[in-house]
Amino acid sequence: MEVTREIVFPSSPDEVWEALTDPEQLEEWFANDVELDPREGGEGIFRWDDGEERRATVVEAAPGERLVLDWDDEGTVELTLEEVEEGTRLLVRESTPQFAAALELRALSLAHA
């Protein structure tokens, strides 16, 4: 399954990149405790106060342009930044293989029913 969202921020691509990759800034809006090495091959650990923890590997990192994270077999998130007149357009594309496989199996079962 793939979910895509688009958001325009009244900030420069560099400022948006910092908000997406700086652990201190991520702790302000995403997770309660963040460790992230925002380079290709780098790793990230995101923890929430409820005990949830997610781990990610940086697949692609082009500062100010694109960041792709692989969530330990739970899918990927692609963050693409584009400078626009209003500031920066952020395109977020999340792919989750478990849901995609489940939907494909469901579609196959309905097609053969």
LINHU-V5228 format. One line per field, one symbol per residue. ss: DSSP state (H for helix, E for strand, - for the rest). burial: b if it has 16 or more other ideal C-beta (glycine too) atoms within 10 Angstrom, else e. A space follows every 10 residues. Layout:
ss->???
burial->???
This chain:
ss->-EEEEEEEE- --HHHHHHHH H-HHHHHHH- --EEEE---- --EEEEE--- --EEEEEEEE EE---EEEEE -----EEEEE EEEE--EEEE EEEEE-HHHH HHHHHHHHHH H--
burial->eeeeeeeebe eebeebbbbb bebeebeeee beebebebee ebebebbeee eeeeebbbee beeeeebbbb beeebbbbbe beeeeeebbb eeebbbeeee eeeeeeeeee eee
